[in-house]
Amino acid sequence: MVERLPPSLRLHLRRHNRIVKYFLIGSTASAIDVGLFLILFNQFGITPLASHSISVPISVLFSFYFNTRYNFRTRDYTALRLLSFGTVCFIGYLTGYGVISGVEAAGLGANIGKIISLPVVFVLQYSLNSHITFRRARSKVELQEGLASARGI
């Protein structure tokens, strides 16, 4: 399917492959979150807080798994990366809440605030996850060279 795209667009997608995959995985995770929430709340009568408390962790685990396996392709330090990923998700949650509250206080309403918060949270979480959660671990040789240069050897 990508082969059918104009060459300039294919080149652009290759250059930004990681962020495009991150966006697609995140969009799918968001759809899982919202869909599961709606089913739990509307079909099963589970409270909104309980429905949210079930749907969010499931979507976070989905996103973590697919980003780990297919996007950033990391296999080491899985528990530590999951903890970092969860922390980044929580930071995104707080940021989104702040944006929504600020926009609502400005008189534009929570719905507009939610829409404005999405790109803000996306950029923040991608930056943190790509530079912290999924950064490549240094090899022992790299660590030793770094220590040697720090000591002036």
Helices and strands as residue ranges (DSSP letters): G 2-4, H 7-15, H 17-38, I 39-43, H 48-66, I 67-71, H 78-105, H 110-128, I 129-133, H 140-151
